[in-house]
Amino acid sequence: MQVRLAQMGDNWSAQGSVATLGNLDGVHRGHQAILSQARERARSLGLPSVAVVFEPQPREVFAPTAAPARLTKFKEKILALAPYVDGVQVLKFNSTLAAQTPEAFVEDWLLGQLGIRHLVVGDDFRFGAKRTGDFALLERLGLQKGFSVERTRQVLHKGRRISSTWVREALGQNELGLAEALLGRRYSMQGRVIRGMGLARTLGFATANVQLGRKVSPLRGVFAARASIPGVGIQDHPAVVNLGSRPSVEGRPFGLEVHLLDFQGDLYTQDLHVEFVQYIRSEQRFDGLAALTEQIQADHAQARRLLATN
């Protein structure tokens, strides 16, 4: 499905829309329910459904050092949203947007930019300067301006509300099965294959170094995984991945290394998608190449066993 990615100058107001707003980090099952709720109403009104996302995310502006690691980088988020909406409106979050009063935000963006006819948001949604806007204000302004507001459906897993925070907690504890249950899919990352240092190749385990475009991650370690590279027709190929800074290699920045089991070929410049299947071990430092090689062999053997049934 192709999704329209609107830019700051684009305008939905002539057509009108049904929208939902938020960070939507991870596009987990809770988000999916909200997006589906908006899409259902949009279909009934004969209007497009639009997801409104902030970039960067507000906490990355207000408290950059304390902001949580993203579950999805921007491109990954857009791809994850595509099955659920007709379009995505990106609002550049900066001091100017943060200083807008709730009333100005509704007038300029919800009405002026999006032509809102119906809005789907949580009853704890806050917006505008100092987060003074809330669901009740949206309802009052909707009555004045001619749009309706609907509460989101809450999605629970084992009695707890699904949230991006919970997904991060699960990943931080290497509970990939729980993360999959919350996301409705395996946790994944993607990026372009770039040239690395070539050390793994000299050891006999060629790896694809993936440019992630992120400095922090809720997940770190060595994992059994499945990799897809659409450009060369590879789909769900068994792999071993190292996500982190490789402590045995000095000066190594945070990154993702992917070894495709039983594969030989040139993957440079290809877009590679990795689904994390099962945790193998944490990163560790090795005293020499012999010890590192022995551990890599053990990791590959364990990955084969794990992927045989996953």
C-alpha positions as MATLAB code, in Angstrom:
seq = 'MQVRLAQMGDNWSAQGSVATLGNLDGVHRGHQAILSQARERARSLGLPSVAVVFEPQPREVFAPTAAPARLTKFKEKILALAPYVDGVQVLKFNSTLAAQTPEAFVEDWLLGQLGIRHLVVGDDFRFGAKRTGDFALLERLGLQKGFSVERTRQVLHKGRRISSTWVREALGQNELGLAEALLGRRYSMQGRVIRGMGLARTLGFATANVQLGRKVSPLRGVFAARASIPGVGIQDHPAVVNLGSRPSVEGRPFGLEVHLLDFQGDLYTQDLHVEFVQYIRSEQRFDGLAALTEQIQADHAQARRLLATN';
ca = [
       0.000    0.000    0.000;
       1.240    3.468   -0.877;
       0.760    6.076    1.816;
       0.811    9.778    1.177;
       3.523   11.465    3.215;
       2.499   15.096    3.514;
       5.028   17.854    4.108;
       4.665   21.128    5.947;
       3.257   22.990    2.972;
       0.711   20.359    1.985;
      -2.930   20.780    2.838;
      -5.737   18.312    3.508;
      -8.291   21.000    4.350;
     -10.032   21.159    0.955;
     -10.937   17.472    1.207;
     -11.284   17.143    4.961;
      -9.984   14.239    7.004;
     -10.283   11.947    9.997;
      -7.113   11.979   12.059;
      -5.320   10.735   15.112;
      -2.258   12.349   16.680;
       0.739   11.189   18.651;
       4.311    9.933   18.609;
       3.098    6.469   17.533;
       6.563    5.101   18.316;
       6.674    1.418   17.469;
       3.176    1.378   15.921;
       2.245   -1.339   18.428;
      -1.113   -3.095   18.765;
      -2.543   -0.215   20.784;
      -1.619    2.227   18.025;
      -2.954   -0.159   15.405;
      -6.341   -0.227   17.135;
      -6.460    3.575   17.232;
      -5.506    3.829   13.555;
      -8.081    1.214   12.592;
     -10.691    3.095   14.616;
      -9.894    6.290   12.714;
      -9.919    4.464    9.388;
     -13.345    2.942   10.109;
     -14.805    6.379   10.809;
     -13.047    7.827    7.748;
     -14.592    5.152    5.528;
     -18.044    5.886    6.905;
     -17.588    9.593    6.115;
     -15.933    9.068    2.750;
     -12.760   10.863    3.910;
      -9.062    9.979    4.099;
      -7.614    8.802    7.399;
      -4.480   10.632    8.498;
      -1.898    9.881   11.175;
      -0.327   13.067   12.525;
       3.165   12.506   13.936;
       5.688   14.857   15.491;
       9.287   14.904   14.299;
      11.431   14.994   16.315;
       9.420   13.556   19.172;
       8.659   16.173   21.861;
      10.825   14.634   24.609;
      13.780   14.649   22.208;
      13.403   18.447   22.082;
      12.617   19.181   25.736;
      14.958   16.625   27.363;
      17.253   15.138   24.700;
      19.530   13.324   27.150;
      16.578   11.762   28.984;
      14.461   10.895   25.944;
      13.798    7.148   25.625;
      15.377    5.162   22.811;
      13.133    5.071   19.781;
      11.478    1.801   18.874;
      11.262    2.924   15.266;
      13.280    5.510   13.409;
      11.291    7.864   11.195;
      11.378    5.786    7.989;
      10.485    2.601    9.866;
       7.531    4.363   11.485;
       6.175    5.565    8.141;
       6.420    2.055    6.690;
       4.693    0.584    9.750;
       1.867    3.142    9.491;
       1.222    2.514    5.788;
      -1.210   -0.437    6.154;
      -3.455    1.514    8.528;
      -3.892    5.023    7.090;
      -4.292    6.895    3.821;
      -1.744    9.529    4.729;
       0.790   10.737    7.266;
       1.118   14.399    8.215;
       4.473   15.267    9.770;
       4.573   18.252   12.110;
       8.050   19.591   12.784;
       8.232   19.825   16.541;
      10.229   22.842   17.680;
       9.974   25.701   20.167;
       7.498   27.558   17.958;
       5.076   24.644   17.764;
       5.543   23.894   21.458;
       4.619   27.492   22.359;
       1.321   27.488   20.448;
      -1.799   27.716   22.546;
      -4.151   24.751   22.255;
      -6.670   26.958   20.464;
      -4.075   28.119   17.931;
      -2.949   24.540   17.345;
      -6.497   23.475   16.576;
      -7.076   26.468   14.293;
      -3.768   26.332   12.414;
      -3.177   22.607   12.164;
      -6.258   20.540   12.850;
      -8.545   22.836   10.894;
      -6.251   24.868    8.632;
      -3.937   22.056    7.582;
      -5.990   18.903    8.052;
      -9.555   20.101    7.622;
     -10.515   17.927   10.573;
     -14.000   16.472   10.485;
     -13.383   13.858   13.140;
     -10.550   13.255   15.604;
      -9.626   10.054   17.433;
      -7.459   10.601   20.541;
      -6.981    9.186   24.007;
      -8.783   10.830   26.901;
      -5.361   11.505   28.454;
      -4.115   13.329   25.324;
      -2.380   16.653   26.051;
      -1.326   19.294   23.552;
      -0.458   22.969   23.159;
       1.749   25.216   25.277;
       2.587   23.620   28.632;
       0.279   20.733   27.671;
      -2.765   22.755   28.687;
      -5.021   21.358   25.974;
      -6.962   18.178   26.761;
      -9.805   15.982   25.551;
     -12.468   18.184   27.138;
     -11.114   21.276   25.332;
     -11.125   19.395   22.023;
     -14.759   18.484   22.593;
     -15.687   22.124   23.298;
     -13.772   23.429   20.293;
     -15.279   20.684   18.147;
     -18.778   21.866   18.987;
     -17.761   25.419   18.025;
     -15.783   24.583   14.893;
     -17.753   21.675   13.476;
     -15.686   18.563   14.162;
     -16.315   15.585   16.436;
     -13.948   13.884   18.871;
     -13.848   10.207   19.809;
     -11.971    8.401   22.574;
      -9.550    5.688   21.568;
     -10.135    2.047   22.350;
      -7.818    0.697   25.004;
      -5.911   -2.467   24.100;
      -4.752   -4.733   26.909;
      -2.345   -7.634   27.089;
      -2.728   -9.830   30.163;
      -4.609   -7.025   31.885;
      -2.080   -4.260   31.207;
      -2.484   -1.467   28.683;
      -0.119   -1.837   25.734;
       2.272    1.106   25.441;
       5.571    2.041   23.831;
       7.104    2.128   27.302;
       6.123   -1.491   27.899;
       7.591   -2.546   24.544;
      10.877   -0.838   25.483;
      10.862   -2.611   28.846;
      10.350   -5.973   27.147;
      13.181   -5.345   24.691;
      15.459   -4.077   27.455;
      14.930   -7.405   29.251;
      15.433   -9.381   26.002;
      11.851  -10.652   26.145;
      11.379  -10.790   22.388;
       8.281  -12.975   22.632;
       6.549  -10.410   24.830;
       7.624   -7.585   22.522;
       6.167   -9.497   19.572;
       2.886   -9.958   21.433;
       2.693   -6.215   22.134;
       3.727   -5.147   18.637;
       1.720   -7.728   16.735;
       4.888   -8.580   14.803;
       8.518   -9.325   15.514;
      10.645   -6.382   16.515;
      12.747   -5.299   13.561;
      15.244   -2.755   12.268;
      16.343   -1.810    8.810;
      19.038    0.166    7.062;
      21.489    0.236    4.192;
      24.499   -2.072    4.025;
      27.762   -0.102    4.169;
      31.429   -1.043    4.198;
      32.861   -1.933    7.592;
      36.300   -2.732    8.937;
      36.402   -6.184    7.330;
      37.508   -7.971   10.509;
      34.698  -10.545   10.458;
      35.542  -11.466    6.870;
      39.165  -12.200    7.809;
      37.857  -14.555   10.506;
      35.716  -16.389    7.948;
      32.363  -14.891    8.986;
      31.512  -12.111    6.536;
      28.965   -9.675    7.928;
      26.763   -6.983    6.445;
      27.245   -3.718    8.346;
      23.903   -1.960    8.470;
      23.632    1.821    8.739;
      20.941    2.297   11.365;
      20.657    6.060   11.644;
      20.286    5.870   15.427;
      22.700    6.225   18.332;
      20.748    4.363   20.999;
      18.514    1.317   20.986;
      16.216   -0.405   23.489;
      17.872   -3.664   22.424;
      21.525   -4.783   22.526;
      23.378   -8.056   22.210;
      23.681  -11.064   19.919;
      20.523  -12.560   18.427;
      19.175  -15.255   16.150;
      17.322  -13.379   13.444;
      15.777  -13.471   10.002;
      16.955  -11.071    7.329;
      15.323   -9.855    4.142;
      17.014   -7.956    1.303;
      14.338   -7.172   -1.311;
      16.894   -5.845   -3.798;
      18.441   -9.297   -4.260;
      15.371  -11.425   -3.588;
      16.310  -12.608   -0.099;
      13.387  -13.202    2.246;
      13.439  -14.410    5.888;
      16.977  -15.760    5.604;
      18.426  -17.232    8.840;
      20.997  -14.916   10.368;
      23.051  -14.055   13.427;
      23.166  -10.391   14.353;
      25.226   -8.292   16.730;
      23.567   -5.084   17.847;
      25.818   -2.769   19.824;
      29.343   -1.397   19.894;
      31.452   -4.596   19.677;
      33.552   -4.115   22.833;
      36.368   -6.302   21.450;
      37.000   -3.748   18.682;
      38.316   -0.357   19.794;
      36.565    2.712   18.418;
      33.569    0.787   17.116;
      30.416    2.972   17.048;
      26.967    1.594   17.817;
      25.726   -0.449   14.885;
      24.155   -3.609   13.518;
      26.170   -6.442   11.990;
      24.347   -9.225   10.194;
      25.813  -12.591    9.193;
      23.551  -14.507    6.817;
      24.035  -18.198    7.459;
      25.082  -20.221    4.384;
      25.174  -17.181    2.111;
      27.863  -15.686   -0.060;
      27.411  -12.530   -2.083;
      27.858   -8.782   -2.292;
      25.204   -6.852   -0.361;
      26.792   -3.393   -0.359;
      24.275   -0.514   -0.806;
      21.318   -2.894   -0.390;
      18.501   -2.152    2.053;
      18.422   -4.885    4.683;
      15.556   -5.658    7.061;
      16.173   -7.692   10.220;
      13.594   -9.373   12.440;
      14.917  -10.327   15.880;
      13.820  -13.870   16.717;
      15.612  -14.875   19.929;
      18.262  -13.553   22.283;
      21.554  -15.458   22.414;
      23.848  -13.471   24.707;
      25.012  -10.031   25.759;
      27.968   -8.269   24.180;
      31.298   -9.107   25.743;
      34.989   -8.375   25.335;
      37.367  -11.141   24.238;
      41.093  -11.318   24.965;
      42.088  -12.320   21.443;
      40.898  -13.338   17.991;
      40.985  -17.040   18.847;
      38.518  -16.586   21.701;
      36.345  -14.304   19.539;
      36.304  -16.850   16.700;
      35.342  -19.660   19.063;
      32.434  -17.641   20.451;
      31.219  -16.678   16.958;
      31.151  -20.359   16.008;
      29.142  -21.126   19.139;
      26.726  -18.269   18.383;
      26.156  -19.559   14.857;
      25.497  -23.085   16.090;
      22.986  -21.836   18.649;
      21.282  -19.606   16.085;
      20.818  -22.580   13.762;
      19.149  -24.543   16.561;
      16.867  -21.670   17.513;
      15.876  -20.808   13.936;
      15.120  -24.428   13.085;
      11.873  -24.073   15.044;
      11.211  -20.333   14.585;
];
